[in-house]
Amino acid sequence: MRFFSKERWLELTGRLYLQMRLRTPEKIERELSIKYEGQYRNAGLTLLFDVFMAIAVVVAVAILAVTLYLFAA
C-alpha cells in the first residue's frame, strides 16, 4: 500500500486549493458539490490541468516569439 498514491495526492491538492481559495466550510461544500461533483479529487485535477494549460500557453508564446524574431532578423 502506497501512502501517497495519485488519487490521494489529487485529493490533498484539491482540498488545499479549495481551502485557500474559499476559506469557509460552507462555501467549500457548496463549490465542491456544484462544480466538482462532491470530490476533492476533481478539484485537484482541475487545478492540475489549469497549471498545465498555463505552461502550454507560455511555451506556445515563447515559440511564436522566437520564430518571429528569427524570421525578422
C-alpha positions in Angstrom: 0.0 0.0 0.0 1.5 3.3 -1.0 0.9 6.3 1.2 0.8 8.9 -1.5 -0.9 7.4 -4.5 -2.1 9.6 -7.4 -5.6 9.6 -6.0 -4.5 10.7 -2.5 -2.2 13.4 -4.0 -5.0 14.8 -6.1 -7.4 14.8 -3.2 -5.0 16.5 -0.9 -4.2 19.1 -3.6 -7.9 19.8 -4.3 -8.6 20.1 -0.6 -5.8 22.6 0.0 -6.8 24.5 -3.2 -10.4 24.9 -2.1 -9.4 25.8 1.5 -7.0 28.5 0.3 -9.5 29.9 -2.2 -12.8 29.8 -0.4 -11.8 29.6 3.4 -15.2 28.9 4.9 -16.5 25.3 5.1 -20.0 26.3 3.8 -18.5 27.8 0.7 -16.2 24.9 0.2 -19.0 22.4 0.5 -21.3 24.4 -1.9 -18.5 24.8 -4.5 -17.5 21.1 -4.1 -21.0 19.8 -4.7 -21.8 22.2 -7.6 -18.6 22.4 -9.6 -16.5 19.3 -8.6 -19.2 16.6 -8.2 -18.6 16.4 -4.5 -15.0 15.1 -4.8 -11.8 16.9 -3.8 -10.0 14.7 -6.4 -11.9 16.6 -9.2 -10.8 19.9 -7.8 -7.2 18.7 -7.8 -7.5 17.5 -11.4 -8.9 20.9 -12.4 -6.1 22.7 -10.7 -3.5 20.4 -12.4 -5.0 20.9 -15.8 -5.1 24.7 -15.3 -1.4 24.7 -14.4 -0.5 22.6 -17.4 -2.6 24.8 -19.7 -0.8 27.9 -18.4 2.6 26.3 -19.0 1.5 25.3 -22.5 0.4 28.9 -23.3 3.7 30.3 -22.1 5.6 27.7 -24.2 3.5 28.5 -27.3 4.0 32.2 -26.9 7.8 31.7 -26.5 8.0 29.5 -29.6 6.0 32.1 -31.6 8.2 34.9 -30.3 11.4 33.0 -31.2 10.0 32.2 -34.6 9.1 35.8 -35.3 12.4 37.0 -34.1 14.4 34.6 -36.3 12.4 35.4 -39.4 12.6 39.2 -38.7 16.4 39.1 -38.4 
